[in-house]
Amino acid sequence: MPRRAARSSPAAKAVAPATAAGSTQRIVEAITTAIVERRLMPGTKLAEQKIADLFAVSRTIVRQALNQLARDRLVTLTPARGAYVATPSVEEARQVFELREMIESAMVRQLCTRIDDAQIRQLRAHLAQEREAVARTDVPGRTRLLADFHVVLAQIFGNEVLAQLLADLLNRSSLIALMYQSSHSAEASQAEHEQIVEALARRDARAAVKLMAQHLHSVERNLRLNPRTPDLAAALRPVD
């Protein structure tokens, strides 16, 4: 008598999609973290098969992850060429910082009316981690912590949608910094964070807004968003 095919249980059916979703998210987070921590440069090719081998998953799952990253503007998908870490334009860079200033200035203004002492202590604990990472020249660690400062502010504000929006903008800011070779020092950025927290501790809305705007302007100013157009004759002149 022929053996009947084993019937899969409802639980078994539920495992596969959940596992696939988990693997997709794992790849998304790994690539995002590598961009934020400056281990993946703009324009880097993201070969599907290589990523599939690294994570021991199918290329279908890798494709899902790359599609999600493309929606987040961290990856560019090109027909017949594949996936690459995005290379944001100068105009996109300006727009990202303009949007960040609008959002974060309004956020710190309102935070001054609602932040409590426990939340100030939470921010100061984060600042202590930043100082330690900067002191030991932990580049990936300090890069992540300096970006996370802004997300922590949004979480304290109590709006998860805002926190996610800022996280996405900060990921794009990291890509912009890579693309345009930011010379803004981690020490200066960390010191500016300290000043913002002190203004929040005083519940000084005017100072907090001003310091946040100055901080974002300082980061943007140190990006090479106005590259000098070379003189053609000078560029083509033979070197003696």
N, C-alpha and C positions, 0 to 999 in steps of 0.2 A: 504493500500500500504506500503510495507516495507520501512523503513527509509534508505536513502543512507548514506554510511559511509562518514564522513567529510573528505575532501581532505586536506592534509597538504600543506601549502604554501611553496614556495621555501625558504622564510625567516626562517620559522620554522625548515625546514630541516637543515639549516645552523647553527642554534643555538646549537643543541645537540653536534656536534663534537667540536665546539668552547668551550662549557661549559666543556666537558670532558677533553679537552686539558688543560684548565685553572685549573681544579681540580687536574689533574696529576701534573702540574707544581707546584701548591701550596704545595702538599705533598712532592715533590722533594726538594723544597726550605726549608720546615720546617725541614725535616730530615737532610739536609745538614747543616743548621744553628745550629741545636742541636748538631751535631758532632763538628763543628768549635768552638762552645761556650762551649764545654766540658760537655754537658748535656746527651749525648749518648755515652757510652763507647764501645770500640771494643768488639766484641763477643755478644753484646746485641741482643736478638731475636726480630725480627720485625714481630709481629703476624698480618697477613693480616686483620682478622676480627676486631681486636682491632683498627687498623688504620682506617679501613672503618667506624667504629662506631664514632671515634673521628672526622672525617672529613665529616661524613654523605654522603658517596659515596659508590659505589659498590666495591666489591672486584676486579672486572675487572680493575677499574681505579687504585686501589692500586697496582695491579700487574704491570700495565704499569709504574707506578712511580718507583717501585722496580727494574724493568728491566732497566730503565734509570740510576738509581743509580748504578746498577751492571756494566753497560757499563763504568761508571765514576770511577769504582774500589772503591766505597765507601761502597758497599754492596756485600755480597757473597750469591749467590743463590745455595742451595744444594737440589738435588732431595730427596723427602720424608722427608726432615727436615725443609725446608722453607728458609726464608731470615734472615741474620744476618749482623750486622755492621761488616765491613771487619776487619781483623787482619793482617796488612801488615807484611811481613817478614823483617828480618834485611837487606837482600840484596836489597829488594825493597826500603827500607828506604835510603840506601846509594845511590842507583841510582836516586831517586827523588832529593836528595840534590846535587848530581853531575850535574844533568840536570839544576836545578835552578841556580847553580853557572855559568854554561856556558851561559845561557840565560840572566840572570840579569847583569852579568859583561859586556857583549856586549851591553846591553840596556843602562846602565848608561854611558858607554864610548861614545856612540853616542848621548845620551841626552845632554852631555856637549857642543856639537856643535850646538844644536838647541833650547835648553830651553830658555824661555824668562822670564822677571821679573814677569809678571802676574802669570806664572806657578810656579815660586819660592814661590810667596805669597800663591798660592793654597796649595802647599806642607807644608808651615809653618802653615797654618790654620789647616791642618790635624794633624800636630805635636801637636798643641795646644789641639786638642781633645784627642789625645793619652795621653798627660800629665795630663789632667783633669781626664780621666778614671783611670789612674794609681794611681793618688793621692787619689781618693775616693774608691780605691780597688774594682772597678766595674769589676769583673773578666770576665763575658761574653762580656761586652762592650770593655774592653781593648784587649781581645783576638781577637775580630773581627777587631778592628781598627789597631792593630799591623799587622795583615795579610793584611788588605786592603791597607796599605801603599805601598806594592809592586804592587798591582793592579793599584793604582792611578799613580804610576810611568809609568806603561805600557800604561795607558790611555793618559797621557800627551805625551808620545812618539808618540801617534797617530795611534796605530795599534790595532784594536779591536780583531783581531785573537790572537795576542800576549797577550792581556789583558785577554781573555777567557782562553787561555792555562795556564797562570800564576794563574788565579783563581782556575782552576782545580788542579794544582800542590799544591797550598796552602791548598786546602781542604784535599788533601792526606797528606800534611805535618802536618796538625792538627791531623789527625787520627794517624799518626806516633808518634807525641808527646804524645798523650794519651796512645798509646800502650807501649811506652818505657819511660814513666814517666819523661818528661823533667824537669830539675831543673833550666833551664835558666830563670832568673828573668825577669819580665816584665820591671822593671826599667832599667836594662842593655840593653835590646833590644830597648827600646824607646830612650835611650841615643845614641845608635849606629845609629838609624834612623836620629837623629839630626845631627850627624857628616856627614852622607851621603849627606843630604840636603845642609849643609854648603859647602861641596866640589862641589856640583852641582852649588851653587850660585857663587862660584869662577871660575866656568867652568874649574875645575881642574880634567881632565879625569883620570890621573894616580891615584890621591888620591881617587876619587869616586870608581874606579874599585877595588882598594886595600881594601877600607873600606867595600864595598859590600861583597867581598870574605871573609874578616875577620868576618863580621856579620853572614854570613851563616855557616862558619866553627864553630863559637861560639855556634850557636843554635844546630848544629849537634853534636858538641863535648859534649854537656850537655845531649844528649840522651844516654840511656844505650844500645848502639848498640854492646857492647862487654861484655855481661854478663859473670861473672866468673863461670866457670864450677866447681861445688862443688865436693869435695873429697867424694867418696861414703862411705868410712868408717866413716868419720866425720859426714856426713849427717844422717847415720843410727845409730850412737852411742846414746844410751839412755841418756836422760837428767836427771841429779841427782836431 
